[in-house]
Amino acid sequence: MPQFLLFCIGGVIGFVVDAGILRLLVSGLAMNAYAARLISFLCAATATWLWNRHNTFRGTRRYGLLGEWARYLLAMSGGFVVNYGTYALLYAFVPLVQRYPELGVAAGSAAGLVVNYASSRWWIYRREEKA
């Protein structure tokens, strides 16, 4: 299966985790939607890292488990800025997103997709050049 498609499948998994945890925190625990999104994104990024390391970017590892996870989260920070910015703007100004914050998560996820794929493909899971 093409690598980008596998990355997108991981993104769908991440979306489900992100939206589900956000809904739980906002509706179930009455948490602030902006703060809750920080927690839900961290959980989603961890879920996508697990998917991507085992499916999308299989092969030799350049870093240990914790080192790879930390680098992955750092690499996702660029996409997170785009993702969270999109979510926050929509949540602030669109009543439908205030009622269903999952819509903002979906828009943010789509907005950050290319940044996240590029940082994963060409930094975290870059293949070593053979001499």
MARSE-143056 format. One record per residue (C-alpha): x, y, z; residue in three letters. Coordinates in steps of 0.02 Angstrom, whole numbers, padded with zeros to 5 digits, always signed. Layout:
% MARSE-143056
XYZALA/...
% end
This chain:
% MARSE-143056
+00000+00000+00000MET/+00072+00172-00041PRO/+00155+00256+00106GLN/+00049+00414+00100PHE/-00112+00312+00105LEU/-00050+00218+00258LEU/-00007+00386+00338PHE/-00185+00445+00302CYS/-00256+00288+00384ILE/-00153+00330+00536GLY/-00225+00505+00526GLY/-00401+00436+00532VAL/-00354+00335+00686ILE/-00279+00493+00761GLY/-00437+00590+00721PHE/-00547+00462+00809VAL/-00434+00467+00963VAL/-00423+00658+00959ASP/-00609+00688+00935ALA/-00660+00555+01059GLY/-00548+00616+01198ILE/-00594+00797+01163LEU/-00779+00754+01175ARG/-00750+00659+01338LEU/-00651+00802+01415LEU/-00768+00941+01357VAL/-00937+00857+01381SER/-00897+00729+01515GLY/-00778+00828+01624LEU/-00830+01007+01577ALA/-00651+01051+01531MET/-00607+01207+01432ASN/-00611+01162+01246ALA/-00443+01243+01210TYR/-00350+01156+01352ALA/-00439+00992+01317ALA/-00378+00999+01138ARG/-00198+01003+01197LEU/-00225+00840+01292ILE/-00325+00758+01153SER/-00194+00803+01023PHE/-00054+00728+01128LEU/-00153+00566+01141CYS/-00190+00568+00954ALA/-00008+00601+00910ALA/+00044+00453+01016THR/-00085+00343+00929ALA/-00026+00398+00756THR/+00155+00371+00806TRP/+00115+00191+00855LEU/+00024+00161+00690TRP/+00158+00244+00585ASN/+00307+00158+00665ARG/+00226-00014+00642HIS/+00140+00009+00474ASN/+00184+00165+00374THR/+00370+00178+00407PHE/+00423+00000+00448ARG/+00606-00043+00446GLY/+00766-00003+00534THR/+00751+00118+00678ARG/+00870+00262+00698ARG/+00819+00301+00878TYR/+00764+00206+01033GLY/+00579+00195+01074LEU/+00571+00347+01189LEU/+00688+00447+01077GLY/+00583+00408+00924GLU/+00422+00455+01014TRP/+00496+00620+01074ALA/+00561+00662+00900ARG/+00394+00615+00824TYR/+00304+00734+00943LEU/+00430+00870+00902LEU/+00408+00837+00716ALA/+00219+00846+00736MET/+00233+01016+00821SER/+00237+01106+00653GLY/+00078+01019+00599GLY/+00006+01048+00772PHE/+00026+01237+00753VAL/-00074+01230+00591VAL/-00196+01103+00664ASN/-00228+01192+00829TYR/-00234+01363+00746GLY/-00369+01304+00627THR/-00465+01223+00770TYR/-00451+01376+00884ALA/-00508+01498+00749LEU/-00656+01391+00702LEU/-00703+01360+00883TYR/-00694+01546+00922ALA/-00800+01605+00775PHE/-00912+01462+00714VAL/-01058+01417+00827PRO/-01076+01244+00746LEU/-00896+01203+00794VAL/-00929+01266+00970GLN/-01070+01141+00981ARG/-00975+01002+00891TYR/-00788+01032+00921PRO/-00751+00872+00825GLU/-00782+00973+00666LEU/-00640+01088+00715GLY/-00530+00936+00749VAL/-00569+00871+00574ALA/-00528+01037+00492ALA/-00368+01055+00593GLY/-00315+00878+00553SER/-00337+00907+00368ALA/-00242+01072+00378ALA/-00093+00993+00467GLY/-00084+00834+00362LEU/+00049+00887+00236VAL/+00163+00964+00367VAL/+00152+00809+00475ASN/+00184+00689+00331TYR/+00334+00787+00269ALA/+00414+00795+00442SER/+00385+00609+00470SER/+00444+00554+00298ARG/+00598+00661+00284TRP/+00655+00675+00465TRP/+00595+00542+00586ILE/+00587+00396+00463TYR/+00712+00453+00334ARG/+00807+00310+00256ARG/+00995+00318+00261GLU/+01077+00346+00092GLU/+01181+00197+00035LYS/+01358+00242-00015ALA/
% end
